[in-house]
Amino acid sequence: MDYDYDINFPPDYYDDFYEDYGDLFPNPTDYTLQDLWTDCLIPTLYDGFWSSAKLLCCSLLLKFTLSLTFLPDHVFHVTSSSLGLYCLYNFFGNEILYIIIFAVVGYCILLLANNLLKQYQGIVCAFFCFFFLIICELFFADKKMWHRLRGCQMLLSMKLISLGFDTGYTDKQMPSILPCFGYLFHVGTVIFGPWISYSSYIASKQGIKFTFSWIYTIIRCTLLSYGFLTVSTCWTSFLLHSTGWKWIDAYRDALSFRSSHYFVSYISEVTATLSGVQVSSVSSAFEIEIPRSLVEVVVWWNVPMHFWLKTYVFKTAKPLGDFIAILLTYAASSLLHGLNFQLAAVLLSLGFYTYIEHALRKKLADVFNACILARKCKPDCGHLFQSNHVYVRMANIGFGLLSIFHLAYLGVMFDSTSGIEEEIFYDYMY
């Protein structure tokens, strides 16, 4: 039995941009359309674009470097890491010292493990990353500052751990320092993501031609990204007024939170594509907002991280048993997201919800011989009652509505109107 889903909900680390700029705008609840345009939409789009303009330009600059095929490989690696460090400094200032120290020490740990414990290299690197993140968060870093850095630290951890596993169990050689740091600080993925493998980074040296498809992807994702930024900041409060019915209000707040995630997911696809990396969809708002199941939601929430967790955590721990593998996967996701009860509670809840839904719908599908599994059936699934059957549709719609309810319920945990600073998060008493 294979649990093919991500344990990555919700990646609040993706919302640093929104948190930095969302408070600049008045509450649009009582706006007219003219007020909404002048006082919310225009400032949101203006600040959103100029805050990410340097990152977009640097990503495109790396793409132009790739087009100069006569340049040696080390120029590509140096350009990638230099532009990435410049963007990190532009976003975080002197706080990037934590990121640089993490990368340098992590690379040294990888080299030592490669020479002494090659078979366990990935596990050693994982323990180091979790230890470093926990120690910094508990004893060294300021909470607000660490909250800003956590997304980049998380991406860096994922790259180090995947590099450790990929070169530990195979005959692949550890990359030298220039290509390694070019990968770790790759400008197209260092701020917002997405996570990419080292092989994808190396493949990007071949470059993606300036084709219509490449341009279309950039334009489409850019429009979607900034569109969802306005939904998160302006449209949700404007269209979904406070009704006094708590579940409508909860859905509104959860939708605002999810929209801020879509903004960063689509802008990460833009930066990665601009820099020459070929990436599939990072997230799908349609699959999340009109879900078949919670299992589908957590898969589509962040597709690259879903793949990372499944490949490097779940499959590695699966010999210990499915249940232990699931627990370790959720534990790894919680530690990567940071030490706070708020995220751990949501992730633990999702663990129970998705496991129960997966098991229940599998039993129902077997009993009724129908396509009502948590994941969509393949065309040749062999079920007697296919997805177009009226009762099968009704059952899947019912489970989808239940997933929407759960999204609203879990989204309340990230309500910015609670009066509690988002950088500190709620404790278990709340």
Secondary structure, DSSP 8 states (H G I E B T S, - for coil): -----------GGGGHHHHHHHTTS--GGG--HHHHIIIIIHHHHHHHHHHHHHHHHHHHHHHHHHH-TTS-HHHHHHHHHHHHHHHHHHHHGGGHHHHHHHHHHHHHHHHHHHHH-GGGHHHHHHHHHHHHHHHIIIIIS-HHHHHHHHHHHHHHHHHHHHHHHHHHSSS-----HHHHHHHHT-TTTSSS-----HHHHHHGGG-----HHHHHHHHHHHHHHHHHHHIIIIIHHHHS---S-HHHHHHHHHHHHHHHHHHHHHHHHHHHHHTT-----S--HHHHHS-S-HHHHHHHH-HHHHHHHIIIIIHHHGGG-HHHHHHHHHHHHHHHH-S-HHHHHHHHHHHHHHHHHHHHHHHHHHHHTBS--SS---TT---SB-TTSHHHHHHHHHHHHHHHHHHHHHHGGG-GGGSS-TTT---TT-
